[in-house]
Structure formats: structure tokens, C-alpha cells
Amino acid sequence: MPEEKIPDFITNYQLLTRQSYETIFKEIMDFRLDESYGSIVTPCFIVAGEEESRNILKSVEVGPRYIPGAGGKVIPGAGHTWSVGKADQFNQELRDWLTQTNNPL
């Protein structure tokens, strides 16, 4: 995270109440992909670090089955915030996917 963003991050993080955090956690843990995702027409690249929760890792596998043209990838050795901590790698993974799929975005 860029140095100048840290104070804002801390301020925003401190605004989370225990109830808010528990609600967010429940939503994440209860999340399920189903056939309704088949109507998504926007290209999707579902990526997660290998140290993520079981449900998030499952979405990387299941998402591309339901979402036409979607891709999925698990990043070895990465955790929840890898896209911020390893922004260069995240950007390269996204570029590679866009290039490989000839995505017009």
C-alpha cells in the first residue's frame, strides 16, 4: 500500500464495528455461486491467493463454470491482500488474462 494511503486505510478500518465485521464475514462465508451467474455477460477474471478461505478458493474453480468466458486462477503463496501487496503481479496476471482471451476491455 502506498505510504500516503496508510492513514486513510487506518481511519476507514477503525470505523468497522464488531457487528459490521461479523456481517461482512458472514456474507463472505455464506456466498455461493449458482446458475444465476450464467447471465453475466461482462468478462470476469476470478483470482484468489492460495491462503484464502475454502469458499473463496471454490469460487475460483466454480465461477468459470457458470460465467461464460470467465477465467479463474489461484496465486501460489498469496494471501487475502496479495492484489495490494503484490500489485505488480496482480496487474501482470490481469494483463496476461486480457491478452490470452483477446478481451476487448
C-alpha distances in whole Angstrom, upper triangle without the diagonal:
4,6,8,7,7,11,11,9,12,14,14,14,17,19,19,23,24,26,23,21,25,25,22,23,26,25,23,26,29,27,30,30,34,36,35,32,34,35,31,32,28,27,24,22,22,19,18,17,20,19,19,22,26,26,23,24,27,26,25,28,30,28,29,33,33,31,33,31,28,26,24,23,21,19,20,19,16,15,14,10,11,10,6,6,9,9,12,14,13,14,17,18,19,20,23,24,24,26,28,29,30,28,29,26
4,6,5,7,10,11,10,13,15,15,16,19,20,22,25,27,29,26,24,28,28,25,26,30,29,27,29,32,31,33,33,37,39,38,34,37,37,33,33,30,29,26,25,24,22,21,21,24,23,23,26,29,29,26,27,31,29,28,31,33,31,32,36,36,33,35,33,30,29,27,26,25,22,24,22,19,18,17,14,14,13,9,10,12,11,13,16,15,16,18,20,20,21,24,25,26,27,30,31,31,29,30,26
4,5,6,8,10,10,12,14,15,16,18,20,22,25,27,29,26,25,28,29,26,27,31,30,28,31,34,33,36,36,40,42,41,38,40,40,37,37,33,32,30,28,28,25,24,23,26,25,25,28,32,32,29,30,33,32,31,34,36,34,36,39,39,37,39,37,34,32,31,29,28,25,26,24,21,21,20,16,17,16,12,12,15,14,16,19,19,19,22,24,24,25,28,29,29,31,33,35,35,33,33,30
4,6,7,8,10,11,13,14,15,17,19,21,24,27,29,26,25,29,29,26,28,31,30,29,32,34,33,36,36,40,42,40,37,40,40,36,36,33,32,30,29,29,27,26,25,29,27,27,30,33,33,30,31,35,33,32,36,37,35,36,40,39,37,39,37,34,33,32,30,30,27,29,27,24,23,21,18,19,18,14,15,17,16,18,21,20,21,24,25,25,26,29,30,30,32,34,35,35,33,33,30
4,6,6,6,9,10,11,12,14,16,18,21,23,25,22,21,25,25,23,24,27,27,25,28,31,29,32,33,36,38,37,34,37,36,33,33,30,29,27,26,26,24,23,23,26,25,24,26,30,29,26,28,31,30,29,33,34,32,33,37,36,34,36,34,31,30,29,28,27,25,27,25,22,20,18,15,16,15,12,13,16,14,17,20,19,19,22,24,23,25,27,28,28,30,33,33,34,31,31,28
4,5,5,6,9,10,10,12,14,16,19,21,24,21,20,23,24,22,23,26,26,25,27,30,29,32,33,37,39,38,35,38,38,35,35,32,31,29,27,26,24,23,22,25,24,23,25,29,29,26,28,31,30,29,33,34,32,34,37,37,35,37,36,33,32,30,28,27,25,26,24,21,19,17,14,16,16,12,13,16,16,19,21,20,21,24,25,25,27,29,30,30,33,34,35,36,34,34,30
4,5,5,6,9,10,11,13,15,18,21,23,21,20,24,24,22,24,27,27,26,29,31,31,34,35,39,41,39,37,40,40,36,37,34,34,31,30,29,27,26,25,28,27,26,28,31,31,28,31,34,32,32,36,37,35,37,40,39,37,40,39,36,35,33,32,30,28,30,27,24,22,20,17,20,19,16,16,20,19,22,24,23,24,27,28,28,30,33,33,33,36,38,38,39,36,36,33
4,5,5,6,8,10,11,13,17,19,21,18,18,22,22,20,22,25,24,24,27,29,28,32,33,36,38,36,34,37,36,33,34,31,31,29,28,27,26,25,25,28,26,25,26,30,29,27,29,32,30,30,34,35,32,35,38,37,35,37,36,33,32,31,30,29,28,29,28,24,22,19,17,19,18,15,17,20,19,22,24,22,23,26,27,26,28,31,31,31,34,36,36,37,34,34,30
4,5,5,6,9,10,11,15,17,19,16,15,19,20,17,19,22,22,21,24,26,25,29,30,33,36,34,32,35,35,31,33,30,29,27,26,24,23,21,21,24,22,21,23,26,26,23,26,28,27,27,31,32,30,32,35,34,32,35,34,31,30,28,27,26,24,26,24,21,18,16,13,16,15,12,14,17,17,20,22,20,21,25,25,24,27,29,29,29,32,34,34,35,32,33,29
4,6,5,6,9,10,13,16,18,16,15,19,20,18,19,22,23,22,24,27,27,30,32,35,38,36,34,37,37,34,36,33,33,30,29,27,25,24,23,26,23,22,24,27,27,25,27,30,29,29,33,34,32,35,37,37,35,38,37,34,33,31,30,28,26,28,25,22,20,17,15,18,18,15,16,19,19,23,24,23,24,28,28,28,30,32,32,33,36,37,37,39,36,37,33
4,6,5,7,9,12,15,17,15,15,19,20,18,20,23,23,23,25,28,28,31,33,36,39,37,35,38,38,35,36,33,33,31,30,29,27,26,26,29,26,25,26,29,29,27,29,32,31,31,35,35,33,36,39,38,36,39,38,35,35,33,32,31,29,31,29,25,23,20,18,21,21,18,19,23,22,26,27,25,27,30,30,29,32,34,34,35,37,39,39,40,37,37,34
4,5,5,7,11,14,15,12,12,16,16,15,17,20,20,19,22,24,24,28,29,32,35,33,31,34,34,31,33,30,30,28,27,26,25,23,24,27,24,23,23,27,26,24,27,29,27,28,32,32,30,33,35,34,33,35,35,32,31,30,29,28,27,29,27,24,21,18,16,19,19,16,18,21,21,24,26,23,25,28,28,27,30,32,32,32,35,37,36,37,34,35,31
4,5,6,9,11,13,11,10,14,15,13,14,18,18,17,20,22,22,26,28,31,34,32,31,34,34,31,33,30,31,28,27,25,23,22,22,24,22,20,21,24,23,22,25,27,26,27,30,31,29,32,34,33,32,35,35,31,31,29,28,26,26,27,25,22,19,16,14,18,18,16,17,20,20,24,25,23,25,28,28,27,30,32,31,32,35,37,36,38,35,36,32
4,5,8,10,13,11,11,14,16,15,16,19,20,20,22,24,25,29,31,34,37,35,34,37,37,35,37,34,34,31,30,28,27,25,25,27,25,23,23,27,26,25,28,30,29,30,33,34,32,35,38,37,36,39,38,35,34,32,32,30,29,30,28,25,22,19,18,21,22,19,20,24,24,28,28,27,28,32,31,31,34,36,35,36,39,40,40,41,39,39,36
4,6,10,11,9,10,13,14,13,16,18,19,19,22,23,24,28,30,33,35,33,32,36,35,33,35,33,33,31,30,28,27,26,26,29,26,24,24,27,26,25,28,30,29,30,33,33,32,35,37,36,34,38,38,34,34,32,32,31,30,32,30,27,23,20,19,23,23,21,22,26,25,29,30,28,29,33,32,31,34,36,35,36,39,40,40,41,38,38,35
4,7,8,6,6,10,10,10,12,15,15,16,18,20,21,24,27,30,33,31,30,33,33,31,33,31,32,29,28,26,25,24,24,26,24,21,21,24,23,22,25,27,26,27,31,30,29,32,34,33,32,35,36,32,32,30,30,28,28,30,28,25,21,18,18,21,22,20,22,25,25,29,29,27,29,32,31,30,33,35,34,35,38,39,38,40,37,38,34
4,5,5,6,9,10,11,12,14,15,17,18,20,21,25,28,31,34,32,31,35,35,33,36,34,34,31,31,29,28,26,26,28,25,23,22,25,24,23,27,28,27,29,32,32,31,34,36,34,34,38,38,35,35,32,32,31,31,32,30,27,23,20,21,24,25,23,25,28,28,32,32,30,32,35,34,33,36,38,37,38,41,42,41,43,40,41,37
4,5,5,6,9,10,10,12,14,15,16,18,20,24,27,30,33,31,31,35,35,33,36,34,35,32,31,28,28,25,25,27,24,21,20,23,22,22,25,27,26,28,31,31,30,34,35,34,34,37,38,35,34,32,32,30,30,31,29,26,23,20,21,24,25,24,25,28,29,33,32,30,33,36,34,34,37,39,37,38,42,42,41,44,41,42,38
4,5,5,6,9,10,10,12,14,15,16,18,22,25,27,31,29,29,33,33,31,34,33,34,31,31,28,28,26,26,28,25,22,20,23,21,22,25,26,25,28,30,30,29,33,34,32,32,36,37,34,34,32,32,30,31,32,31,28,24,21,22,26,26,25,27,30,30,34,34,31,33,36,35,34,37,39,37,38,42,42,41,43,40,41,38
4,5,5,6,9,10,11,12,14,15,17,20,23,26,29,27,26,30,30,28,31,30,30,28,28,25,25,23,24,26,23,20,19,22,20,20,23,24,23,26,28,28,27,30,32,30,30,33,34,31,31,29,29,28,28,30,29,26,22,19,19,23,23,22,24,27,27,31,31,28,30,33,32,31,34,36,34,35,38,39,38,40,37,37,34
4,5,5,6,9,10,11,12,14,15,19,22,25,28,27,26,30,30,28,31,29,30,27,26,23,23,20,21,22,20,17,16,19,18,17,21,22,21,23,26,26,25,29,30,29,29,32,33,29,29,27,27,25,25,27,25,22,19,16,17,20,21,20,22,25,25,29,28,26,28,31,29,29,32,34,32,33,37,37,36,39,36,37,34
4,5,5,6,9,10,10,12,14,18,21,24,27,26,25,29,30,29,32,30,31,27,27,24,24,21,22,23,20,17,15,18,16,17,20,21,21,23,26,25,25,28,30,28,29,32,33,30,30,27,27,26,26,28,26,24,20,17,19,22,23,23,24,27,28,31,30,28,30,33,31,31,34,35,34,35,38,38,37,40,37,38,35
4,5,5,6,9,10,10,12,16,19,21,25,23,23,27,27,26,29,28,28,26,26,23,23,21,22,24,22,18,16,18,16,17,20,21,20,22,25,24,23,27,28,26,26,30,31,28,28,26,27,26,27,29,28,25,21,18,19,23,23,23,25,28,28,31,30,28,30,33,31,30,33,35,32,34,37,37,36,38,35,36,33
4,5,5,6,9,10,11,14,17,20,23,22,21,25,25,23,26,25,25,22,22,19,19,18,19,21,19,15,14,16,14,14,17,18,17,19,22,21,20,24,26,24,24,27,28,25,25,23,24,22,23,25,24,21,18,14,16,19,19,20,22,24,24,27,27,24,26,29,27,26,30,31,29,30,34,34,32,35,32,33,30
4,5,5,6,9,10,14,17,20,23,22,21,25,26,25,28,26,26,23,22,19,19,17,17,18,16,13,11,13,12,12,15,16,16,18,21,20,20,24,25,24,24,28,29,25,25,22,22,21,22,23,22,20,16,13,15,19,19,20,21,24,24,28,26,24,27,29,27,26,30,31,29,31,34,34,33,35,33,34,31
4,5,5,6,8,12,15,18,22,21,20,24,25,24,27,27,27,24,23,20,20,18,20,20,18,15,12,14,12,13,16,16,16,19,21,20,20,23,24,23,24,27,29,25,26,23,24,22,24,26,25,22,19,16,19,22,22,23,25,27,27,31,29,26,29,31,29,28,32,33,30,32,35,35,34,36,34,35,33
4,6,5,6,10,13,15,19,18,17,21,22,20,24,23,24,20,21,18,18,17,19,20,19,15,13,14,11,12,15,15,14,17,19,18,17,21,22,20,20,24,26,22,23,21,22,21,23,25,25,22,19,16,18,21,21,22,24,26,26,29,28,25,27,29,27,26,30,30,28,29,33,32,31,33,30,32,29
4,6,5,9,12,15,18,18,17,20,21,20,23,22,22,19,18,15,15,13,15,16,15,11,9,11,8,8,12,12,11,14,16,15,15,19,20,19,19,23,24,20,20,18,19,18,19,21,21,18,15,12,15,18,18,19,21,22,23,26,24,21,24,26,24,23,27,27,25,27,30,30,28,31,28,30,28
4,6,9,12,15,19,19,18,21,23,22,25,24,24,21,20,17,17,15,16,16,15,11,8,9,7,8,11,11,11,14,16,15,16,19,20,19,20,24,25,22,22,19,20,18,20,22,21,19,16,14,17,19,20,22,23,25,25,28,26,24,27,28,26,25,29,29,27,29,32,31,30,33,31,33,31
4,6,10,13,16,16,16,19,21,20,24,24,24,21,21,18,18,17,19,19,18,15,12,11,8,10,13,12,12,15,17,15,15,19,19,18,19,23,25,22,22,20,21,20,23,24,25,22,20,17,20,22,23,24,26,27,28,31,29,26,29,30,27,27,31,31,28,30,33,32,31,33,31,33,31
4,7,10,13,13,12,16,18,17,20,20,20,17,17,14,16,15,17,18,18,14,11,11,7,8,12,10,9,13,14,12,12,16,16,15,16,19,21,18,19,17,18,18,21,23,23,21,19,16,19,21,21,23,25,26,26,28,26,23,26,27,24,24,27,27,25,26,30,29,27,30,27,29,27
4,6,10,11,10,13,15,15,19,19,19,16,17,14,16,16,18,19,19,15,13,12,8,9,12,9,8,12,12,9,10,13,13,12,13,17,19,16,17,16,18,18,21,23,24,22,21,18,21,22,22,25,27,27,27,30,27,24,27,28,25,24,27,27,24,26,29,27,26,29,26,28,27
4,7,8,7,10,12,12,15,16,16,14,14,12,15,15,18,19,20,17,15,13,10,10,12,9,7,10,10,7,7,10,10,8,10,13,15,13,14,14,16,17,20,23,25,23,21,19,22,23,22,25,27,27,27,29,26,23,25,26,23,22,25,25,21,23,26,25,22,25,23,25,24
4,5,6,8,11,12,15,17,17,15,17,15,18,19,22,22,23,20,18,16,13,14,15,12,10,13,12,9,9,11,10,7,10,13,16,14,16,16,19,20,23,26,28,26,25,23,26,26,25,28,31,30,30,32,29,26,28,29,26,24,27,27,23,25,28,26,23,26,24,26,25
4,5,5,8,10,13,16,16,15,17,16,20,21,25,25,26,23,22,20,17,17,18,15,13,15,14,10,10,11,9,6,9,11,14,14,16,17,20,22,26,28,31,29,28,26,28,29,28,31,33,32,32,33,31,28,29,30,27,25,28,27,24,24,27,25,23,25,23,25,25
4,5,6,8,12,14,15,15,17,16,20,22,25,26,27,24,23,21,18,18,19,17,14,16,16,13,11,13,12,8,9,12,15,14,17,18,21,23,26,29,32,29,28,26,28,29,27,30,33,32,31,33,31,28,29,30,27,25,27,27,24,24,27,26,23,25,23,24,23
4,5,6,9,11,12,11,14,13,16,18,22,23,25,22,21,20,16,15,17,15,12,13,14,11,8,10,9,6,6,9,12,11,14,15,18,20,23,26,28,26,25,23,25,25,24,27,29,29,28,29,27,24,25,26,23,21,24,24,20,20,24,22,20,22,19,21,20
4,5,8,11,12,12,14,14,18,20,24,25,27,24,24,22,19,18,19,17,14,15,15,11,9,9,9,5,5,6,10,10,13,15,19,21,25,28,30,28,28,26,28,28,26,29,32,31,29,31,29,25,26,27,24,22,24,24,20,20,23,21,18,20,18,20,20
4,6,9,11,12,16,16,20,22,26,28,29,26,26,25,21,20,22,20,16,18,18,15,12,12,12,9,7,8,11,12,16,18,21,24,27,30,33,30,30,27,29,29,27,30,32,32,30,31,30,26,27,28,25,22,24,25,21,21,23,23,19,21,18,19,19
4,6,8,9,12,13,17,20,24,25,27,24,24,23,20,19,20,18,15,16,17,14,11,11,12,9,6,7,10,9,13,15,19,21,24,28,30,27,27,25,26,26,23,26,29,28,26,28,26,23,23,24,22,19,21,22,18,17,20,20,17,18,15,16,15
4,6,9,12,14,18,21,25,27,29,26,27,26,23,21,22,21,17,17,18,16,13,12,13,11,8,7,8,9,13,16,19,22,25,28,31,28,28,26,27,27,24,27,30,28,26,27,26,23,22,23,21,18,19,20,17,15,18,18,14,15,12,13,13
4,6,10,12,16,19,23,25,27,24,25,25,22,20,21,20,17,16,18,17,13,12,15,13,9,9,9,9,12,14,18,21,22,26,29,26,26,24,24,24,21,23,26,25,23,24,23,19,19,20,18,15,16,17,14,13,16,16,13,14,10,11,10
4,7,10,13,17,20,22,25,23,24,24,21,19,19,19,15,14,16,15,12,10,13,12,8,8,6,6,8,11,14,18,19,23,26,23,24,22,22,22,19,22,24,23,21,21,20,17,16,17,15,12,13,14,10,9,12,12,9,11,8,9,8
4,6,10,13,17,19,21,19,20,20,18,15,15,15,12,11,13,12,9,8,12,11,8,9,7,5,6,8,11,14,16,20,22,20,20,19,19,18,16,19,22,20,18,19,18,14,15,16,13,10,13,13,10,10,13,13,11,13,10,12,11
4,6,10,13,16,18,16,18,18,16,13,13,14,11,9,11,12,9,8,12,12,10,11,9,6,5,6,8,11,13,16,19,17,17,16,16,15,13,16,19,17,16,16,14,11,12,13,10,8,11,11,7,9,12,12,10,13,11,14,12
4,7,11,13,15,13,14,14,13,9,10,10,8,5,9,10,7,8,11,12,10,12,11,7,6,5,6,9,11,14,17,14,15,13,14,14,12,16,18,16,16,17,15,12,13,14,11,10,13,13,10,12,16,15,14,17,15,17,16
4,7,10,12,10,13,13,13,9,9,11,9,6,10,12,10,11,14,15,14,16,14,11,8,6,5,6,7,11,13,11,11,10,11,10,9,13,14,13,13,14,12,9,12,12,9,9,13,13,11,13,16,15,15,18,17,19,17
4,6,8,7,9,11,11,7,6,10,9,7,10,13,12,13,16,17,17,19,18,14,12,8,7,5,6,9,10,8,8,7,9,8,9,12,13,12,13,15,12,10,13,14,11,12,16,16,14,17,19,19,19,22,20,23,21
4,5,6,9,11,12,9,8,12,12,10,13,16,15,17,19,21,20,23,21,17,15,11,9,6,5,6,7,4,5,6,8,7,9,12,11,11,13,15,12,10,14,15,12,14,17,17,16,19,21,21,21,24,23,26,24
4,6,8,9,12,9,7,11,12,10,12,15,16,17,19,21,21,24,22,19,16,12,9,6,6,5,6,6,6,9,11,10,12,15,15,14,16,18,14,14,17,17,15,17,20,19,18,21,23,22,23,26,25,28,27
4,7,9,11,10,9,12,14,13,15,17,18,20,22,23,24,26,25,22,19,15,13,9,9,8,7,6,5,7,10,10,13,15,14,14,17,19,16,16,19,20,17,19,23,22,21,24,26,26,26,29,28,31,29
4,7,8,6,6,10,11,11,13,15,16,18,20,21,21,24,23,20,18,14,12,9,10,11,10,8,6,6,9,10,12,15,15,15,17,19,17,15,19,20,17,19,22,22,21,23,26,25,25,28,27,30,27
4,6,5,6,9,10,11,13,14,15,18,20,20,21,24,24,21,19,16,14,12,13,14,14,12,9,9,12,14,16,18,18,19,21,23,21,19,22,23,21,21,25,25,23,26,29,27,27,31,29,31,29
4,6,5,6,9,10,11,12,14,17,17,18,20,23,23,20,18,15,14,12,14,15,15,14,12,12,16,16,18,21,21,21,23,25,22,21,24,25,22,22,26,25,23,26,29,27,27,30,29,32,30
4,5,5,6,9,10,10,11,15,15,16,17,20,21,18,17,14,14,13,15,17,17,16,14,13,16,17,18,21,22,22,23,26,23,21,24,25,21,22,25,25,22,25,28,26,26,29,27,30,28
4,5,5,7,9,10,10,13,15,15,16,19,19,15,14,11,11,10,12,14,15,13,11,10,13,14,15,17,18,19,19,22,19,17,20,21,18,18,22,22,19,22,25,24,23,26,24,27,25
4,5,5,7,9,10,12,14,15,16,19,19,15,13,10,9,7,10,12,13,12,11,11,14,14,15,18,19,18,20,21,18,17,20,20,17,18,21,20,18,21,24,22,22,25,24,27,25
4,5,5,6,8,11,11,13,14,17,18,14,13,10,11,10,13,15,17,16,15,14,18,18,18,21,22,22,23,25,22,19,22,23,19,20,23,22,19,22,25,23,22,26,24,27,26
4,5,5,5,8,10,10,11,14,15,11,11,8,10,10,14,16,18,16,15,14,17,17,17,20,22,21,21,23,21,18,20,21,18,17,21,20,17,20,22,21,20,23,21,24,23
4,6,6,7,10,11,11,14,13,10,8,5,6,7,11,13,16,14,14,14,16,15,15,19,20,19,19,21,18,15,18,18,14,14,18,17,14,17,19,18,17,20,19,22,21
4,6,7,8,10,11,13,13,10,9,6,8,9,13,15,17,17,17,17,19,18,19,22,23,22,22,24,20,18,21,20,17,17,20,18,16,18,21,18,18,21,20,24,23
4,6,5,7,9,12,13,10,10,9,11,12,16,18,21,20,19,19,21,21,21,24,26,25,25,26,23,21,23,23,19,19,22,21,17,20,22,20,18,22,21,24,23
4,5,5,6,9,10,7,8,7,10,12,16,19,21,19,19,18,20,20,19,22,24,23,23,24,22,19,20,21,17,16,19,19,15,17,20,18,16,19,18,20,20
4,5,5,7,7,5,5,6,10,13,16,19,22,21,21,20,22,21,20,23,25,24,23,24,21,19,20,20,16,15,18,17,13,15,17,15,13,17,15,18,18
4,6,7,9,8,9,10,13,15,19,21,24,23,24,23,25,24,23,27,29,27,27,28,25,22,24,24,20,19,22,20,17,18,20,18,16,19,18,21,21
4,6,9,8,11,12,15,17,21,24,26,25,25,23,25,25,24,27,29,28,28,29,26,23,24,25,21,20,22,22,18,19,22,20,17,20,18,21,21
4,6,5,9,11,14,17,20,23,26,24,24,23,24,24,22,25,28,26,25,26,24,21,22,22,19,17,20,19,15,16,19,17,14,17,15,17,17
4,6,9,12,16,19,22,25,28,26,27,25,27,26,24,27,30,28,27,27,25,22,22,22,19,17,19,18,15,15,17,15,12,14,13,15,16
4,7,10,14,17,20,23,26,25,25,24,25,24,22,25,28,26,24,24,22,20,20,19,16,14,16,15,11,11,13,12,8,11,10,12,13
4,7,10,14,16,20,23,21,22,21,22,21,19,22,24,22,21,22,19,17,17,17,14,12,14,14,10,11,13,12,9,12,11,14,13
4,7,11,13,16,19,18,19,19,20,18,17,20,22,20,19,19,17,14,15,15,11,10,13,11,8,10,12,10,9,12,11,15,14
4,7,10,13,16,15,16,16,17,15,15,18,20,18,18,18,15,13,15,14,11,11,14,12,9,12,14,13,12,16,15,18,17
4,6,9,13,12,13,14,15,13,13,17,17,15,16,16,13,11,14,13,9,10,13,12,10,13,15,13,14,17,17,20,19
4,6,9,8,10,11,13,11,12,16,16,14,15,16,13,11,15,14,11,13,16,14,13,16,18,17,18,21,20,23,22
4,6,6,8,10,11,9,10,13,13,11,13,13,10,9,13,12,9,12,15,14,13,17,18,17,19,22,21,24,23
4,6,9,12,13,10,13,15,14,12,15,15,12,12,16,15,12,15,18,16,17,20,21,20,22,25,25,28,26
4,7,10,12,9,12,14,12,11,14,15,12,13,17,16,15,18,20,19,19,23,24,23,25,28,27,30,28
4,7,8,6,9,11,9,9,12,13,11,11,14,15,13,15,18,18,18,21,23,22,24,26,25,28,26
4,6,6,9,10,9,10,13,15,13,12,16,17,15,17,20,20,20,23,25,25,26,28,27,29,27
4,6,8,9,10,11,13,16,14,12,16,18,16,17,20,21,20,22,25,25,25,28,26,28,25
4,5,6,6,8,10,13,12,11,14,16,15,16,19,20,20,22,24,25,25,27,25,27,24
4,5,5,5,7,10,9,8,11,13,12,13,16,17,17,19,21,22,23,25,24,26,23
4,6,5,5,8,8,5,8,11,10,10,13,15,15,17,19,20,21,22,21,22,19
4,5,5,9,9,8,10,13,13,13,16,18,18,19,22,23,24,25,23,25,21
4,6,9,9,9,12,14,14,15,17,19,20,21,23,24,26,27,26,27,24
4,6,5,6,9,10,11,12,14,15,17,19,20,21,23,24,23,25,22
4,5,5,6,8,10,10,12,14,15,16,18,20,21,22,21,22,19
4,5,5,6,9,10,10,12,14,15,16,18,20,21,20,21,19
4,5,5,6,9,10,10,12,14,15,16,18,20,19,21,19
4,5,5,6,9,10,11,12,14,15,17,18,17,19,16
4,6,5,6,9,10,11,12,14,15,16,15,17,14
4,5,5,6,9,10,10,12,14,15,15,17,15
4,6,5,6,9,10,10,12,14,14,16,15
4,5,5,6,9,10,11,12,11,13,11
4,5,5,6,9,10,10,10,12,10
4,5,5,6,9,10,10,13,13
4,5,5,6,8,8,11,11
4,6,5,6,5,8,8
4,6,5,7,9,10
4,6,8,11,12
4,5,9,10
4,6,9
4,6
4
